[in-house]
Amino acid sequence: MINSDNKIRTRSLTLTAVFAALLCVISPFAVPVGPISVTLATFGVYLSGAVLGAKRGTAAVAVYLMLGFIGLPVFSGFVGGFQRLFSATGGYLVGYIPCALAVGVFADKIKKPWSLPVGMAAGTAVLYLLGTAWYCVLTGSKPIPALSLCVLPFLPGDGIKIACASVLGMKLRGFFGRTDTRR
């Protein structure tokens, strides 16, 4: 006989896997813009945190990253491998984890309509900070040129992704409900 806790755990794990799979499917499609490509990866990261919350959303993103680091072609441009972590843009991949966490914390703790876009913006700021610092260290670039190359061109697109993910995230969160009733 299946008890309620097992159903909740199974549902939670299934949704986490579904969002990791969503990231794997949408992230490889890329439009190169300088050293960094425009992808839907951040959109998937935003949705993971918004719908699944801090713990499960971050877990979904971590699963996606692990799959890419072991070599599955799930990163931008249909590539994978641990060497991506040590590339100039590897910090942006690492930044997905705190981004999903920030979105999830806002989704879990603050039940206001503005919480998702603010959480996504905060997560994106951390993502940009980590990614740009990593880029500067590995390329020897100064912060201002790195920001104008690696952040400024992406602000409008990320703003659109945040707006869309906020609306969709609220709807999906309401549809799927809480995935983890225990704290």
C-alpha positions as CSV (number, residue, x, y, z in Angstrom):
1,M,0.0,0.0,0.0
2,I,1.3,3.4,-1.0
3,N,1.1,6.0,1.8
4,S,0.7,9.8,1.4
5,D,4.4,10.5,2.1
6,N,5.5,8.2,-0.7
7,K,3.1,9.8,-3.1
8,I,4.4,13.3,-2.2
9,R,8.1,12.1,-2.5
10,T,7.4,10.4,-5.8
11,R,5.6,13.5,-7.2
12,S,8.3,15.8,-5.9
13,L,11.1,13.7,-7.5
14,T,9.2,13.4,-10.7
15,L,8.7,17.1,-11.0
16,T,12.3,17.7,-10.2
17,A,13.3,15.3,-13.0
18,V,10.9,16.9,-15.4
19,F,12.4,20.4,-14.9
20,A,15.9,19.0,-15.2
21,A,14.8,17.4,-18.5
22,L,13.2,20.7,-19.6
23,L,16.5,22.5,-19.0
24,C,18.3,19.8,-21.0
25,V,15.9,20.2,-24.0
26,I,15.7,24.0,-24.2
27,S,19.2,25.1,-23.2
28,P,21.3,23.8,-26.1
29,F,19.6,26.0,-28.7
30,A,21.8,29.1,-28.9
31,V,22.2,32.3,-30.8
32,P,25.9,33.5,-30.3
33,V,26.4,37.0,-29.1
34,G,30.1,37.5,-28.6
35,P,31.6,35.0,-26.2
36,I,28.2,34.1,-24.7
37,S,25.2,32.8,-26.4
38,V,21.5,33.7,-26.0
39,T,19.7,30.6,-24.8
40,L,16.6,29.7,-22.9
41,A,18.6,28.2,-20.1
42,T,17.9,31.1,-17.7
43,F,14.2,30.8,-18.5
44,G,14.4,27.2,-17.4
45,V,16.3,28.1,-14.3
46,Y,13.7,30.8,-13.4
47,L,10.8,28.3,-13.9
48,S,12.5,25.6,-11.9
49,G,12.9,27.9,-8.9
50,A,9.5,29.5,-9.3
51,V,7.5,26.3,-9.6
52,L,9.5,23.8,-7.5
53,G,10.8,26.2,-4.8
54,A,14.3,26.6,-3.4
55,K,15.2,23.0,-2.6
56,R,13.7,21.2,-5.6
57,G,14.3,23.9,-8.1
58,T,18.0,24.1,-7.2
59,A,18.2,20.3,-7.3
60,A,16.7,20.3,-10.9
61,V,19.3,22.8,-12.0
62,A,22.1,20.8,-10.3
63,V,21.0,17.6,-12.1
64,Y,21.0,19.5,-15.4
65,L,24.5,20.8,-14.7
66,M,25.8,17.3,-13.7
67,L,24.4,15.8,-16.9
68,G,26.2,18.4,-18.9
69,F,29.4,18.0,-17.0
70,I,29.5,14.3,-17.5
71,G,29.4,14.9,-21.3
72,L,25.7,15.0,-22.4
73,P,25.3,17.8,-25.0
74,V,22.9,19.9,-23.0
75,F,24.8,23.2,-22.8
76,S,24.7,26.0,-25.3
77,G,25.4,24.9,-28.8
78,F,24.8,21.2,-28.0
79,V,28.0,20.6,-26.2
80,G,28.8,19.1,-22.8
81,G,31.7,18.0,-20.7
82,F,33.5,19.0,-17.6
83,Q,35.9,21.3,-19.6
84,R,32.9,23.7,-20.0
85,L,33.3,24.5,-16.3
86,F,36.8,25.8,-17.0
87,S,35.9,27.9,-20.0
88,A,35.6,31.6,-19.8
89,T,31.8,31.3,-19.5
90,G,31.8,28.4,-17.0
91,G,31.0,30.8,-14.2
92,Y,27.6,31.5,-15.8
93,L,26.8,27.8,-15.6
94,V,27.8,27.7,-11.9
95,G,25.7,30.8,-11.4
96,Y,22.6,28.9,-12.4
97,I,22.6,27.3,-9.0
98,P,22.3,30.4,-6.8
99,C,20.0,31.9,-9.4
100,A,17.5,29.0,-9.0
101,L,18.0,29.2,-5.2
102,A,17.2,32.9,-5.1
103,V,14.1,32.5,-7.2
104,G,13.0,29.5,-5.1
105,V,13.5,31.4,-1.8
106,F,11.4,34.3,-3.1
107,A,8.7,31.9,-4.4
108,D,8.6,29.9,-1.1
109,K,8.9,32.8,1.4
110,I,7.1,35.7,-0.1
111,K,3.6,35.2,-1.5
112,K,3.2,38.5,-3.3
113,P,2.7,39.0,-7.1
114,W,6.0,40.9,-7.3
115,S,8.0,38.1,-5.5
116,L,8.8,36.1,-8.6
117,P,10.2,38.8,-10.8
118,V,12.1,40.3,-7.9
119,G,13.6,36.9,-7.1
120,M,14.4,36.3,-10.7
121,A,16.1,39.7,-10.9
122,A,18.1,39.0,-7.7
123,G,19.1,35.6,-9.0
124,T,20.2,37.0,-12.3
125,A,22.3,39.6,-10.5
126,V,24.1,36.8,-8.7
127,L,24.4,34.8,-11.9
128,Y,25.9,37.9,-13.7
129,L,28.3,38.6,-10.8
130,L,29.7,35.0,-10.6
131,G,29.8,34.6,-14.4
132,T,31.5,38.0,-15.1
133,A,34.0,37.5,-12.2
134,W,34.9,34.1,-13.6
135,Y,35.2,35.6,-17.1
136,C,37.5,38.3,-15.8
137,V,39.8,35.9,-14.0
138,L,40.1,33.5,-16.9
139,T,40.5,36.1,-19.7
140,G,42.3,38.8,-17.8
141,S,39.6,41.3,-18.8
142,K,38.8,44.3,-16.7
143,P,35.3,44.4,-15.1
144,I,33.8,47.3,-17.2
145,P,34.7,45.8,-20.6
146,A,33.6,42.4,-19.3
147,L,30.2,43.8,-18.2
148,S,29.7,45.5,-21.5
149,L,30.5,42.3,-23.4
150,C,28.9,39.7,-21.1
151,V,26.0,41.4,-19.4
152,L,24.7,44.5,-21.1
153,P,23.7,42.8,-24.4
154,F,21.7,40.3,-22.4
155,L,19.7,42.6,-20.1
156,P,16.7,43.1,-22.5
157,G,16.4,39.4,-23.3
158,D,16.7,38.5,-19.6
159,G,14.0,41.1,-18.8
160,I,11.7,39.4,-21.3
161,K,12.5,36.0,-19.9
162,I,11.8,37.2,-16.4
163,A,8.5,38.7,-17.4
164,C,7.4,35.5,-19.2
165,A,8.8,33.1,-16.5
166,S,7.0,35.1,-13.8
167,V,3.6,34.8,-15.4
168,L,4.1,31.1,-16.4
169,G,5.7,30.3,-13.0
170,M,2.7,31.7,-11.1
171,K,0.3,29.7,-13.2
172,L,2.4,26.5,-13.0
173,R,3.0,26.8,-9.3
174,G,-0.7,27.1,-8.8
175,F,-1.3,24.1,-11.1
176,F,1.3,21.8,-9.5
177,G,0.8,23.1,-6.0
178,R,3.4,22.5,-3.3
179,T,5.7,19.6,-4.1
180,D,7.1,19.3,-0.7
181,T,4.8,19.6,2.3
182,R,7.5,18.9,4.9
183,R,10.0,21.4,6.0
